[in-house]
Amino acid sequence: MENPSGFLSEFYISFWIPTAVFTVALVIKLPSIIRLWRDPLLRAVGALLLLACAVFVFCAPSTIARVNRLTGVPNIAAPWCYSLITAFCGSCLLLLITWRDGRSAAARRAKRWVVSGYSGVIVALWVLFLLADAPAERLRDLDTYYATTPFMREEILLYLLAHAVACLITCRLIRDWVRAEGLDPWLRRGLRLLGAGYLLNLVFAAAKLSAVGARWCGRDVDWLSTDLAPPVAAVSAILVAVGFVLPHAGQYLHDRRRVRLAHRELRPLYRLLRAASGEGVPFVLRATPELRLTRRETFIRDVLLVLGRHLDAGLGRRAYAAALGLGHPPERARALAAAVSILDAVERRAAVPGPAGPAAGTDTAGLLREIGAVSRALRCPADLAAVRAAAVPAEAVTVPE
């Protein structure tokens, strides 16, 4: 049995780190895959991540030795690993086809071709191994050691060509897709990482084919296969795993950030209305960010409906004209005018509790629609003071800090 050099570094870096990355990606996607199992795209993602984990687990030298020992057949791990790599290549193509245009008739035909073609390659790999004579167990350099052995030679060439063809087609599909207009930014970033990963996969295939071809010519450049190809495959796997997860994880994080920013944006208006009403939204420890945002929006709109009886429509019009006169654009002027009206209504309600007179009431529909802009306006007390002073020059103005 061979005693490989640099075993520990290859054991930890070239195999188990990519395995860990793919496992994390699978764990992230697993709840969605189970919940939406009928979705062909999610099934394709699950199959690809599972196969990727299997490739790096079973291609590790320690696992190869264990499989050979358990079966009692020298090098039987070779067709098994080649089959996993081939199946992974086919699953990559299936995922990209499903991801981009999985429902069209052309996509269904393409997927049938991929399944039949790569299934045929896997069957051929096992047939060739059964016909070959490979008695010496090789853990790291089987591709080059048996590069000139009948039937093993064809098997090694077949799996490398199937891998290279799949990578070439995948790179072409990704290149065409990433150039499309109107693509989601997170999807574009993920596709670029996938493209880089599959380009490195081509480097892996080129290194292996070069080492095998050199053996055919009587030369020895086995280091291309044993020392260069494994770390290249490891980096490629990490890029591919991140590329598949990034569009989903990135969009999820983007949505969460948007919700949290919206919640924070409403804080000035919420604090003002909480002080005016004497109550607020009860804190719930396990509430999701989306629920907290909804409850804050609901509270603000409910209090604004009550304050509508104290709003002065004339003040709102004068404040809007004053804001325009001070050079604010129309959208900003409307927000400042609404904020001034709300501040005035809060003061009126505090000075004269109970219902206001009929003439004081005004329509709150605009306020209810623009609560985010109004809350942002409350963050600028200097602008509010200037607008309110121009709208009601004789009135003492107090703006919250």
N, C-alpha and C positions, 0 to 999 in steps of 0.2 A: 504494500500500500504506500502511496505517495505521502511524503511529509512536507506539506506546503509551508513555504516561508511567508512571513507576514500574516500568519493565520489570524491572530487576534485582531489586528487592525481591520482586516477585511471582514472578520466576523461581526465586529461592532458597527463599522461605518457603512460598508457596501451592502449589507443585507438588513440588519435589524433596525437601523435608523429609518430607512424607507418604509419598512414594515410598520413601525410605530406611527409614521406620518399617515400612511394609508388607513391604519386602524382608527386613528383619531378622526379622520375624514369620514370613515364608515359610521363611527359612533354618532357623529354630528348629524348625518343624514338618515340614520336608522329610524328615528321616530316618524319622520315624514314618509319614508318608504313603507313602513308597516301601516301607517294610517291611510295612505293613498296608494295601496298596492295595485290598484287597477290602472294607475297612470304608467304608460309604457316608458316614459322618460325616467321616472324614478326607479323603475325596475332595472333599466339599463345602467343607471348610475350605481345601484346596489351591486349588480353583477360585476361591473368593472372594478369597483373598489375591493370586492371580495376576491376576485381573481388576482388583482395586484398584490394583495396581502399573501395569497397562496404562492405566487411566483417567488417572492423574496424569502418566504419561509422555507419552501422546498428546494430553492436553489442555493441555500447556504451549505457550505461544505459539511458541517456537522449533520444537517438533516439528510443530505445525500448519502453519507456513510450509514446513517441509521436506517434509511429506506432499503439500501442494498443489503444490510445485515438482516433486517426483518424478513425480507423476501427470499434471501439466499441466492439471489441472481446478481452477479456482478454487473454494475452499471445500469441496472433497470431504472434507476432514478433519472437516467438521461432522457429516454422518450417521455417519461412523466413530466419532467421539467420543460422539455421542448413543447409538449402538448399544452402545458399551462401558459407558456409564453405565446404560443400561437393563438390560444383561446383569448388571451388578454388583448392581443393585436386585433382580433376580430371584434371583440367587445368594444374596443375604442372606436372602430368604424361604425358599429351599430349605434353607439351612443351619439356620435356626431350627426349621423343621418337622422336619428330620432329627434335629437335636440333642435336641429335646424328646420326640418320639414318632414316630421314623422307621419303625417296623415295622407300625403299625396300618393298616387298610384306609383309614380316613379320611385319614391322613397321605399315603398313596400317591395318593389322589384329589386332595388339595390340591396335591401336587407336580406332578401332570399338568396341573392348571389353571394353575399358575404357569408351567410350561414352555411350554404352548401359548399362553397370554396374552401373555407377554413376547416370545416368538418372533414372534408376529403383530405386535407393536408394532415390533420391529426391521425386519421386512419392510416395514411401512408407512412407516417413516422413509426407507428407500431409495427407495421408489416416489415419495414426496412430493418428495424432493430431485431426482429425475430429471424431475419435472414442473415444478419451480420454475425461475425465472430469477434466478440470484444471481451476476452476473459480477464484482462488486467484492470482492476478498479482504479479509476482516476477521479479525484475529487475536484480539482481546479483546472486541469488542462486537457479534459477529454476531447474538446473540439480539435485541438491541434495534434494530440497524441494519435487519434484515430482518423486524421484528415485524409490519409491515403488508403485506409482500410475499405475493401469493397462493402457496399451497402451502408456502412457507417458514414462513409464519405458522402453518399447521396443524402442520407438522413440529415447530417449536419448542414449541408448546402441547402436542403429544402427548408429547414426551419429558419435559417438565416435569411434566405430570399423572401420567405413569407413575411418575416418580421420587417425587412427593409421595404417591401412593397406596401405593407400596411402603413408604415411610417410616412412614406412618400405621399400616398393618397391622403392620409390624415393632414399632413402639412399643407397640401394643396387645398383641401376643404377649409382648413382654418384660415389660410391666407385669403381666400376668396370671401369668407364670411367676415373677417375682421375689417375688410375694406368697405363693407356695406354701410350706407348712410343710415342715420337714426338709430344706431345701435346703443343699447344701454351702456353707460360708462363702466359699470362693474363687469358686465359681460365682456366688453372689449378688453379690459385688463386681464380677465381670466383667460380669454382666447390667446392673448399674447404670451402669457405664461405657458399655456398648452403648446403653442407653437415652438417656444424655446425648448420645452421638454421633449417634443418629438424630433426636433433638430438634433438634440443630444442623443436621442435614440438612434438616429441615423449614424451618428459618430460611433456609437456602440456597435452597430451592425457593420460599419466600414472597418472598424478595428478587428472585429472577429473574422470577417471575410479576408482581410489582408493577411492575417496570421495564417489562416487556412490555405490561402493561395500561395503564400511563401513556402509552406510545407510541400505543396505540389511541385514547386520549382526547386526543391532540395535545399531551401534556406530555412533559417530558424529565427523568427521574430515573435516567438511565443509570448513575449512580454506584452504585446498589443492585446492579446486575448486574456492573459492572466492578471496583469497589473493595471492596464489602462481601462479596459472595458468595464470591469465591475464598479469602480468609483464613478465613471461616466453614467452608468445605468442608475446608480444611487441618486446622483444629482438630478438626472432626468425624471426619476420617479417622484422626487420631492416637488419638482416644478409642475408635473402633471397633476399630482394630488392637490396642490394648492390652486392650480388653475381650474380644476373642476369644482372646488369648494368655494373659491373666492366670489363668483357671481351671486351665490345664494347667501353666504355669510355676510358679504359686503352689503347687499341690499337689506338684509335683516338689521345689521348694525346702523345703516343709514336711516332706516325707518325709525329705529329706537332713538337715534340721536335727534331726528326731526321732532318726535313726540316730546322728548325731554326739553328741547329748545322752545317748543310751543308752550309747554307748561311753565317754563321759566319766564317766557315773554309776558305771560298774563299776570305775573306776580304783582307789579305795581297796582294794576286795576283791582286785582283780588284783595290786596291789603286795604285799599281805600274803601271798597264796598263792604269788606268785613268789619272795618271800624264803624262804618255808617250804620250797618244793620245790627251790630252787636253779636254776630255769630259767624261761623265759617264752616268749611267742609270738614267733617270729622276725619281724623287720620286713621287709615286702615293699613296695618303693617304689610299684609300680603296682597294689597291691591297692585295690579299691573300698571305700568306707566300710562298705557292707553286709558285705563279706567280712571286714574287720577286726573288726566287731562279732561276727560269727559265730565267728571264731577265738578271740576273747577269751572269749565265753560258753562255748565248748567247753573251753577251757583251765581255766576256773574250775570247771566241773562235773567235769572229770576229776580235778582235785586234791582237790575236796571228796569224791569217792568214795574216794580214798585216805585222806583224813583221817577218814572215817567210822569207821575202826577205833579212833580215839583220842577220839571224841566221848563225853561223859558225859551220858547222858540225864537223870539226876537233876539235874545242874547246869542243864540246859536248862529243866526244869520249875520249879526254884526261881528261876531268873532271870526267867522269864515272870511268876511270881507277884510277884516283887519289882518288876518294871517296872509291873505293874498297881497295886501298892501305892503306887508313886511318882507315880501319876496319869496314866500314859501310856495312850492308847486301845489296844484289843486288837491292832490291826494293827501299830502302832508297837511295842507290847510284844513281839510275836512277833519282829519284826526285831531288836530289842535283845537278846532272849534268844538268838537264833541267832548274833548277832555275838559275844556273850560265850562261847557254846559253841565257836565257831570259834577265838577267841583262846586259849581253854583247850586246845583240841586241838592247836594249833600249838605251844604251850609243852610239852605232854606229848610230842609227837613229837620235839621238839628235845632234851628231857631224857632220853627213853628211846627211842632209835632202834629200828626194827623193829616187828613186829606187836604190837598191844596185846592184852590179855587178852580173852576172849570177853565178859565182863560190861561192858567199857567201850564196846563198839560200840553204835551206835544207827542208826536209820533216817534217811537223808539226803534222802529224797524231798521233804520240805518245804523244806529248804535249797536244793535244786536248782531248785525253782519260784520261790523268792523272792530270788534273788541280787541283784536290783536294790535291793530294800528293805534287805537286809543291808548292801550296799555303802553305801547312804545312812546307815545307822546308824553305820558306822565313821567317818563324818565328824564325829561328835559324841562325842569322847573323854570329856567330862565326864559325859554321860548314861550311857555305858558303865561308867565307873568307879563311878558311884552304884549302878547295877543290880548290878554284880558284887560290890561291897562288901556290898549287902544280901543277895545270894544266898549269898556265902561270906564272912561277916564276919571270920573269923580268918585268911584267906589274904591274903598280900601281892599287891596288884593292880598290874599294869603294863599300861598302855594305850598303843598307839603314838600318837606325836604326829601 
